[in-house]
Amino acid sequence: MAQTKELTIPYHFEPRTYQIPFWLAIQDKPVDRAVLVWARRHGKDKTMINALLLQMLKRVANYYYVFPEFNQGRKALWDNLDSYGFKTMDHIPQELRKRTDQQQMKIELYNGSIFQIIGASDIDRIVGTNPAGIVFSEYSLMSPNIIGYLLPIVVENKGFMWFNFTPRGDNHARTLYQQAVKNGWFVSYVNARDAGQFSEQELEEIKKEYKGLYGDERLFNQEFMCSFDEPIQGSYYGDLISLAEETDRITDVHYRNELPVHTYWDLGVGDATGIWFAQFVGDKVNLIDYYEGNGKGLDHYIKVLQNKPYVYGQHFAPHDIKVREFGSGLSRVETARNLGINFRVAPKLKIEDGINATRILLQRCYFDKKKCEIGLACLKNYHRKYNEETRVYDNKPLHDWSSNGADAFRYLAVSVKQNQISNYSPTDDIPEYAKSGFNFGSAVTDTSRFTQQDDLGFDKNGFLR
């Protein structure tokens, strides 16, 4: 135990038996990487906030605690009370604090170290800053992209990254756990039975309650037994992505330079933009690449496309690309055209119709396992919103980090269904891939064939001129 004047660190915290190995591991120097896979209600954040304070006292630096959403951090950590009525954030005692910012959930210690809670959906707030340590809480619920944004900063600072979560099916968090075991990180996997906090009778009662509320034991197995094998609750495409894995359709899918690459975008406003890169071979759809960015302008994404070694066909975007932006007076479609890309507009269908189209198309898809890793995570995690009051899943998706990649793919699916990529070349020049039921054609090079109709540059079919 470290002494700070009359304070004992950890402050008002006595590690439980299963928490002790992690606590001991970070005493002399922080472990560079750690993964805690613990059952629900087993003190993941209480353990890590105390461990983080110890590092803040040893090394003066910035430290971030990242939750899937900023407001989730306020509820789960900043304002949280434990079962004894002790406020979790009071593990950082007032005697050590120089300043506390309630609005930004930020604490500055007298020694100069700074602690702050961040939402993963607003990651731009810390990209470019200089943290020496980052905790990712409930990593299974946030975009796996976040590691790529922050890893270079932590490596440069010779800092650490710690992850905690309860499983959410066979998603990117399981992949992280498996890589952690393989790479020799500190790993702690503790289900409710291993932890010993509940008796067998208590666990049976909890299981019975879950079964009564949700109709089966799957959520209990996930939340308390830390099972990665239960399907993501309410997932739209999880079964089909699993089928793609089982039938070896998530593999090495190489770019074929004799075929054009078509792109499908979900343009984020205030959140991420996702882009799928597809080629069509007979009745197959080859997803050769996926790109996602956050807080960037159209010029950034167009440069990304230009820097890839692809020959492009058509570029599709959602209907709201035609909306004029306040300030410039230009629509994003006009801005893109000025930057060198002519977008077409994907059909505007009901979300449920688009989801059905996606489920049909996914059965014909092949994914490059490396370049499409983030996009596949989006598809696998895209799920219905759960209604806590009615205890059923709503007939609409939850908008979270997975929405952008899933929405971009939905625009692909509805464009295929409606034959939105039409062939503008002479009939005898139609390539074999365009003669399948998909009717995909080559890039438009002669724009004079379009009918001028409106000031946004769309023809009567809703395509860009």
N, C-alpha and C positions, 0 to 999 in steps of 0.2 A: 504494500500500500504506500502511495506517495503522500507526503505531508505538505500542506500549504498553510502556514501559520497554524491556526487552530482547526482548520478544515481537514477532513480525511477524504481523499479521492480514491475510489468512487464515493460520491456523496449520496447517502441514503440508498445505497444499492448493494445488495449481497447476492452475488451470482448463484444461480441454481446449479445443481450438479452438471447438467448437460451444457450449461453456458460457460463453465469454468475453462475448458480447453481453449476456446477462443480468447477468453480474458487473459489467460496465461501467455498465449501466443503473441499478444501485442504489448507485453510489458516492457521488454528491453528496447525493441525497435518495432515499428509497425510492420505487419506482414504486407507486402506489396499488393497482393490480391487475396481476397477472401470471399467465400460464398457460404451463406447460411440458408439452408433449406429447412425451415422449421414449421411445425404445425401452427395453425391459427391460435391466437391467444397464448402464445408461448414466449412473449417478450423479445421479439426480434429488435424492435426499435429501442426499447429500454436498455437492452444490452449494448447496442451500437452507439447510442448517444453518450453513454458513460465511457465507452472505449474511445470515442472520438474526443471527448473532453481531455482525456489523458494525453492524446497527441497534441491538442491545442496548447497545453501547458508546456510540453517539451519543445515544440518548434513553433515559432511565431510565423503564421501564414494564414491564408484564406482556406476555409473548409466549407464544403457544400453538402447539404443533405437533400437529395433529389427524390421527389415523389412523382408518380405519373401525372398528377395535376397539382397546381399551386394550392388550390383550396383543399385538396386532400391532405396536404402537408399541415395545413392549419388544424384540420379536424383530427387527424391521426396522431400528431405530435405536438404542435405548438399549444393547442388548447386542451389536450387530452389529460384526463385524470385516470389514475390506475384504480384498481379495485379497493385500495385503501384510502382513496381520495387525495392522493399525492399527485401534484401536477408534474407530468413527465419532464417538462423543460426545467423544472426546479432542480433537476440533477445537475444543472449548471448553476451553482449557487450565486445569489445576488452579490455576495462579497467579492466574487471574481469579476463581476461585470462592470465595465466602464460605461456602456451605453446599450440600451435595448430599444429596438425599433419594432413596435408592434405591427405596423402596417406591412413592412417588408419582411417581417419575421427574421430579424437580423440581430445578432449579439456581438458586441465588441468587448473583449476581455481587457483588463488593465495591462496585460503584457503585450497587447497589440494584435493578438489572433482574432480573426473574425469568423463567425459561424453564420450561415444563412440557409434557409429553406428555399428550394427552387422547384418549379414545376417542369417536368421533362417536355411538356408541350410548348414551353416558352424558353427553350434551351438557348436562344440567342442572348439571353441575359447573362450567361456565363461564358459563352464562346468568346475567346479573346481576353478573358481574365486569367488569373494566375493561381488556381487552387493547388494546394499541396496534398489534399485528401478529399475524396468524394465518397459518400455513401449513397447507394441506389436502393431505395426502399420499395418493395413490391415490384422488382424488376420485371417479373413475368407480365405485368400490366403496362409496360412502357415499350416504346419502339426500340428495337435492337440497334437502330441507327445511332442512338445516343452515345454509344461507346466510341464510335468512329469520330464523333465530334470532339470528345473530351480526352481521349487517350493520349494524343500528342502532347497536350498541356501537362498531364500528370507525369508522363515519361520524362519530359524536359525538366520538370521540377523534382524528379526522383521521389515522387509521391506515391500514394496508394489509392486503390479503388476497392471498395467493399460492397458486396451485393447481399441483399436479403430478400426472400420471397417465399410464399407458399405456392405450390405448382398451379398452373392454369393449363392443364392438358399437355400434349406433346408439342410444345412450342419452343421459341428461341431460348427461354429460360432453362429448359431441359438441355439444350445444346450447350449453353454456357456451363451448366453443372457438369456435363460429361467432359467438356474441355478442361474444366478446372481440375477434375480428378486426374485426367491424362497428363496435364502439365505440372502437377505437383503443387497446386495452390493449397491454401488452407481451406478445407471443406468440412462442413458440419451438416449432416443430414439427420434430422431428428423428427420422427413422427410422435403422435400423442402417446402411443403405447411405450415407445422407447424413453420418452421424457419422464414418465412416471408421475406426472402431475394429476392425472385422473386415474381412479381405480377402474378395473374392468367393468364393474357394475355401472359406474358413471359414464364410461364410454358407450356401453350398450344403450343407456338411456338417451344419450346424445344422438346416437345412430338412429334410434327409434323416432326421435323427434324430427330429425332430418328426413327420414323416410315418410313421415306423416305430412311434412310440409311440401316436399318436392317429388314424392311418388316413388323414389328409389334411394339407394345408398350412395350414388355416384358422387354427390357433392360432399358427403361425409368423408368418403375415401380420399377425395382431393384435399379438403380443408384440414382434416385431422390425421389422416394416414399418409399425407404427402405423396399421393399417387400421381405420377405423370401420365398414367395410361387412361385416365378418364377423359372422355371427349370434352372439348371446351364447351361449356354450357351455352346453349343458344347459338352455336356456330352455324353459319350458313353454308360454308364450303369445306369445313374440316374433314368430313368423310371423303370428299372427292380429292382433296390434297393427299390424304392417307392412301387412297386408291392409286393415285399417281405414283406415290412412293413404292407401293407394293408391286406395281406393273412396270417399274423401271422407267418411268417417264420424267423423273427428276434426275438428270444425269448431265453429261457433257453435251451441250447442244451448240454446235459451232455455227458461226455466221457463214452463209453461203453467198459469195460475192456476185453470183449470177442472178440473184433475186433481190428485189428492193426490200427495204426495211420500212414498215409502217409504224408510226408512233401514236400512242393514245395517252392523253393527258388528263389529269385532274388538277386544275389550277387553283391552288390554295389562296385564300384571302385571309391573311393573318395566321395561316398555319402552313403545313407542308404542301409541296407540289410533287405529285408522283407521275412518272412516265414509263410506260411499257413499250418495249421494242419487239415487234413481231414480224416473222416471215411465214409465208404460207406455201406449204409443200403438199400437193395433192389435197387430201382431206385432213391434213395435219396442220396444227398451228404451232410453230416453233417460237417460244418466248426466249429470245437470246440475251436479253438484257433488261434491267430495271434501274431507274435512277430516281432518287428522292432528295429534295433539298428543302430548306426552311428559311423563310425570311429573305428570299432572293427575288430579284426582278426578272422579267422575261429575258432580258439580255443575257443573264447568267445561264439560263437553261438552254438558250439557243447556242451559246458558246459550247456548252456541254455536248450538244448534238454535233456541232461542227468538228469537235475534237475527237469524235469517235470515227472509226474507219468504215462507216457504213454509207451505202448509196441508198438514199431515201425515196420512198414512194409518197404516201399521203400522211398528213398529220391531222389527228382528230382531237377536238376539245369539246367540253360541254357547252350547252346552249348559252350560258351566261357570259361567254367570251365576247358576245356582241354588245354587252352593256357598256355604255360610255362611263369612263372614270371621272370622278369629280376632280377638277383642277385642270387636267390636260384637255378635257373635252373629247379625248380619243377613246375608242374602245380598245380592249387588249388585242382584239383581232387586227385592228389597224396598226397598233404598235408592233405586233409580231410581223406584219407584212412589211413594215418599214425596216425591220431588222432581218428580213430575208426569208421568213416562213409564212406560207399561205395555209392557214388552218381551214379545215372543214368542220362542220358542226355535227356532232353525234345526234342521233334521233332523241328527242325529248320524250321519254317514256316514263311511266310510273316506276318507282324504285322496285316494287315487287316484280314487275315484268322484266326489268333489267336483271334482277337476281335470278329469276328463272332462266333467262337467256344465258347468264353466266354459268349456271349449273349444267346446262346442256353443252356449252362450248368447252368447259373444263375437261370433258371426257375425251376431247380430241387434242389436248394440249400437251406439249413437251416443254420442260423448263430447264434452263441451264442452272445447275444446282449452286454454282458459285455466284454468278452475276445476278441471279434472280433471288438470292437468299432473302433479302429484305422484303421484296414483293411477295414472295411465298409466305413469309411471316404475316404480312398484312392479310392475305387471303385466308390463312388458317385461323387468325384471331378475330376476323370480322364477325360480329355476333349481334343477336337481338338484344334490345334493352330490357333489363329485368325490372319489373314493377314491384317494388317492395310492399306496396299496399295490397295489391291483389295476389301477390306471390305467383305470378305467371309472367311469361315473356311477352312483351308487346310485339305487335306486327310491324315493327320498324327497327332499323339498326341503331345501335349505340354509336354516337359520333365520338371516336377516339383516334389514337395514332394510326390504327389500322385502316381507317376510312379512306384515306387518300389513295393508297395502292389498290384497295378493293374497288373504289369508285372509278379509278382510271381503267381497271380491267372491265368493269361493267360497261363503260363506253366502247371498249373493244367488242364486247359480246353483242351489244345492240346494233353496232355498226355492221357486223357480220350478218346478223339476223335480217337486217333491212337492206342488205346489199348496198351499203353506203359507199363502199369503194368500188366505183364503176370503172370500166375500161374505156379510155378515150383514144386508144390507138386503133388503127385499121384492123379489121377482123383477122387478116392473115398474119398480123404481128402479135396476136395474143399469145403469151407464153403458156406453157402447160399448166402452171400453177393457177392460172386465171380461168382455166377451163373446168375446174372442179365446181362443186356446188357453191363455193364461196364467191366466185366471180370477182377476184381481186385483179386489178390492172396495174399497169406501170405508172410511173410518175407523169403528171400532167406537164407537158412542155409547151403546148399551144393553148394559151388562155383565150385566144380569139374566139374559140368555139362556145364560150359561155355567154349566156344572155344577160346583159346589163339590166338590172331591175331596181335595186335600191341603193341608197347612199352608203351602205356598209359594205357593198361589194359582194352581195350574195345573189346567186341566180334563183330561178323560180323553184328549184328543188332544195334550196337551203344550203347549197354548196358555195364555197368561195370562188369568185371569179379568178 
